[in-house]
Amino acid sequence: MSLTFTLDPAVDPALRDGVLDLWTDVSNAGGSVGFVPPVTREAIRPELLKHLAAMTEGRTRLLVGHDPDGEVAATAFLTFNTHRLMRHWVWLYTVMVHPRHQGKGYGRDLLAAAERAARGIDGVDAIRINCRGGQGLERFYGSCGYKEVGRIPDAIQVAPGDRRDDVIMLLPLD
């Protein structure tokens, strides 16, 4: 079984709710996607709406992976730079694979699909992602071709007394 990826899918209530459910489940399983558990759909909804608004404005593109049952199983948002000197690379945000699909290689599949999508954007020659240190994410992204290009110690505070590094990763597309 594999995921079926779609770039720029039509956003209907089912997709919106599927992404919201995915984001909630990933967050509550300890995923590094902007929240710490426990978190509710209502707490995440404003962040999703920001992403959807950016899509409507043409600043962000959604890549979604559906499992064989048609459920939203993975997402990534490719966001364009607005600064005129940095339009040659895109951000990759909110990279998620549902916890029930962990260990199936879907994370690698998602990153490969994001790379293909970025390669299809005129003038883009790199993908940049930031990840939370202390969870092995930089090793995972490194195994997918990303290079660590910077690290800000203790930049992310997930709880009082629990700070993590903000790790900056880059995938050149040349």
Disulfide bonds with the S-S distance in Angstrom:
none
